[in-house]
Every structure is written in C-alpha cells, then in structure tokens.
Amino acid sequence: MTLPFGLTRLEATATLGYLAACLGATAFIITGGL
C-alpha cells in the first residue's frame, strides 16, 4: 500500500482508523445488526 506524498504518520493513523470504523459499521449492518 502506498501513501500519498506529504501524509504524516498521524494522518495515516487517523485515515486507517476511519476506514476501519467504516468497515466495522458495514460488517455490523450486513451481519444483521441493523
């Protein structure tokens, strides 16, 4: 996985956390959590 130029470690961590939250919410809905 390549990161955009100028992306700091903090921004990368925040982005990964955001994506993980989105995937977690999606999985929760798909598995019938809605």
C-alpha positions in Angstrom: 0.0 0.0 0.0 1.4 3.4 -1.0 0.6 6.5 0.9 0.1 10.0 -0.7 3.1 12.3 -0.5 3.0 14.6 2.5 0.9 12.3 4.6 2.1 12.3 8.1 2.1 9.3 10.4 -0.7 10.9 12.5 -2.9 11.5 9.4 -2.2 8.0 8.2 -3.3 6.5 11.5 -6.4 8.7 11.5 -7.3 7.6 8.0 -6.8 3.9 8.8 -8.9 4.3 11.9 -11.6 5.9 9.9 -11.6 3.2 7.2 -11.6 0.5 10.0 -14.7 2.2 11.5 -16.5 2.3 8.2 -15.7 -1.4 7.5 -16.8 -2.3 11.1 -20.1 -0.4 10.7 -20.7 -2.0 7.3 -20.0 -5.5 8.6 -22.3 -4.8 11.6 -25.1 -3.9 9.3 -24.5 -6.8 6.9 -24.5 -9.4 9.7 -27.9 -8.2 10.8 -27.0 -5.7 13.5 -29.3 -3.1 12.0 
